[in-house]
Amino acid sequence: MDTIPMSDTSHRTATVGSVLTRPPAEPDVAERTPLPDPAERDIVFELAGVEVRYSGVTAIEDVNLKVAAREITAFIGPSGCGKTTVLRTLNRLHDITAGAQVRGTITYHGEDLYGPRVDVAEVRRRIGMVFQKPNPFPKSIHDNVAYGPRINGRKRGEIGDLVEEALRKAALFDEVKDKLKQSALGLSGGQQQRLCIARALAVEPDVILMDEPCSALDPIATARIEDLMQELKANYTLVIVTHNMQQAARASDRTAFFTAEIDDAGRRVGRLIEFDDTEQLFTQPSDSRTEGYITGRFG
């Protein structure tokens, strides 16, 4: 992939890894509390003028937003508007997409995410991804969760505790504790998705990205995942893509609405239309296009 360096980082010596050598944050209280003033938020990601192209064709452009720590940020919008495209920029998954180009500036805890000194493997350890369809490895439940710690050099004696801790954080341990050596492919869809979340948690990330994590699940499994997200945000930053507006309204703290518009050349181009506190965006949107989408007039 031809990834364009997005700003001059020659004066910087830190990497993403060194930025995150801070102690873990104290967990928030379980109840939802008023969101802090934007000026007081601990910013994890800042996107400025972000554009993504595939083989020279712009898929989305002019994305400007900030993602705060220990909040759930939702990306909503009609199909083809670039939600997942933007999500994938946050842990450099476009690096493995042939012909993809990322332009603009994306910082992670103030560090240029696409700077030449940044270790991409460290980026993906710190910024985990859970995909739309559960994708457990054809291994045992235990080995699925243990895979990340093993390849990251954790000692054998630590692995068992890490696996149990990750499964507990994913609210799955009590359901699988007696069958950890059984194949993960035998789990239900909802359990497989929570296993994938546990697998991401096992490498001790800072951020969890979720690309429509409930789209393939039934309502009961969806509710379990949404409850889990609320628990996880006490210690992690979550960014989710969802087609389910009710889910965004229920689960997220802030919501970004994207849509696709036709440019002068007749091509569909994704754009960020509005980004605000979720309650504000759903009850008093500032843009008529947002109101049209959330009221069902299009999309």
C-alpha positions, 0 to 999 in steps of 0.5 A: 500500500502506498501510505503517505506520511501524514505530517512531518515527524522528524522532530519526534523521538517517541513511538506509540509504545513509549507514549503508552507507558503510563499507568492504567486509568482508574475505572469510572463508576458503573453509572453513566455520568455527565460527559466532560466539557470537550476542552477537558477530555483526554483525547485518544485520537484526533483526525484532521482533514483525513481522506482515504483513496482506493486506487486514486479514487476518493472514498471519503474526505475531510474527516475532522473529529476527536475521540476521547478516552473511556468513552464509546464513540459510534459511527453511523450512516447509510451503506457506502458512506465510509464509516468502516473506512475511517474506523480502519484508519485508526489501527492502520488496517489500510496498510494491507489494502492494495492501492489504499492511500490515507491522507491528512493527520491522525494522532494517537495520544498526540503521536502521529499514527502514520509517522515513520518511527511508529511500530505498526505491530505495536499500533495493532496491539494497542488498538484492537479490532473486533470484526462484524462476523465472529472469527475465532481461530480453529483452535480451542477456546483457551488457545484463541485467547492465549494466541496474542500473549504468546506471540507477544512473548508472555511467559508460559506461567502467565498465560493461564491467568491472562486467559482467565482475566480476558474471558472474565472481562468479556463476560464469558468465563463462567460459560466456558470455564469447564470446556476451555480445551474444546473448539471455539467453533462449537460456541454460539455466535454471541459467545464467539463474538465475546471470545473475539473480544476476549482475544483482543483484551488479552494483549492489554490494548488501550482501544477496542475498535468494533465493526458492526459487532452485533449485526450477525447476532440475535437480540439477546446476544446483542444485549449482552454485547451492549452491556459488555461495552458499558463495562469495558469503557471504564478502562478502555476507549471504544469506537464502534460502527453500527447500522443500528441507530437504536444501538448507537443511541443506547450504547454510545456517548458520542456519535458521528454521522457520515453520509455519501454525496455525489461529487462533480465527477458523478462519484459517491464520496463519503463525508462526516456531516455531524459529530456530537454528544449522542443525546444531542445528535439524536434529539436536536441535530444541527444538520438537516441531513442528520435529521433526515437519516435518523428520522428515516427519510433516507438511508 
